[in-house]
Amino acid sequence: MVEHYFNCPYCWEPISMLLDSSVSKQTYIEDCEVCCNPIQVSVAFLNMELIDFQSNSIEQ
């Protein structure tokens, strides 16, 4: 597991998420720990090292 820090795309507060580095590519939805809005998270790992991270708001 890797802890990754970034700003929420809704409230812009700094937050962190634990990312599973054992899966090379993942896309999932997780709620912001500050404002509770859903964030679409896409990550990619190469040799268990984070090589891409994207966090996007979800159109409602």
C-alpha positions, -999 to +999 in steps of 0.1 A: +000+000+000+011+035-009-003+067+007-007+094-019-015+131-010-035+154-034-061+181-034-098+172-037-112+183-071-143+197-053-132+214-021-095+217-029-086+206+006-054+184+009-064+147+014-047+114+012-057+079+000-041+045+004-034+030-030-029-007-036+004-010-055-001-048-061-026-040-090-009-023-120-039-003-132-070+007-113-100+030-116-125+034-088-146+059-069-138+070-034-154+098-013-134+128-002-127+126+035-134+163+039-165+172+018-177+136+011-181+141-027-173+112-050-139+113-067-130+091-096-094+079-090-073+063-118-038+050-109-011+031-126+019+013-111+050-001-127+071-025-105+049-014-075+060+023-081+032+049-088+037+062-123+003+079-129-024+093-106-056+112-117-084+124-095-115+138-112-149+151-101-179+131-112-205+149-134-239+149-117 
